[in-house]
Amino acid sequence: MQLEKQLTDALVQTRTQKTQLMLESVEKLREQEKTLKQENEQLKDEVGKLVDNRKIKNHIDSRFNGPVEVDTNIQCPQPKKTLPLLW
C-alpha cells in the first residue's frame, strides 16, 4: 500500500506540474497574440496613411499635370492548349 500511495502522489505531482506548465504556455501565447494584434493595428494605420498620402499625391499630380492616363488595353497571356484527357 505504501508503494501505491507513493506512485499516486508522484502522479498527482507530475500532473500538477504539467498543468502549470501548460497554463504558463497559454499565458505566453496570449501575450504574443496581444502583441501581434497591436503590431497589426500599427501596420494597418501605416498602410492607411500611405494609401491616403498616395491618393493625395495622385490628386495633386492630376490637378497640376493633367489626368493620369491608364492603359486599359492590357493583354493577358492565353493559356496553353493541352491534350484532352477524357473523351
Secondary structure as the mmCIF struct_conf table of DSSP 4:
data_model
#
loop_
_struct_conf.conf_type_id
_struct_conf.id
_struct_conf.beg_label_comp_id
_struct_conf.beg_label_asym_id
_struct_conf.beg_label_seq_id
_struct_conf.end_label_comp_id
_struct_conf.end_label_asym_id
_struct_conf.end_label_seq_id
HELX_RH_AL_P HELX_RH_AL_P1 GLN A 2 ASN A 65
HELX_LH_PP_P HELX_LH_PP_P1 PRO A 67 GLU A 69
HELX_LH_PP_P HELX_LH_PP_P2 ILE A 74 LYS A 81
BEND BEND1 LEU A 85 LEU A 85
#
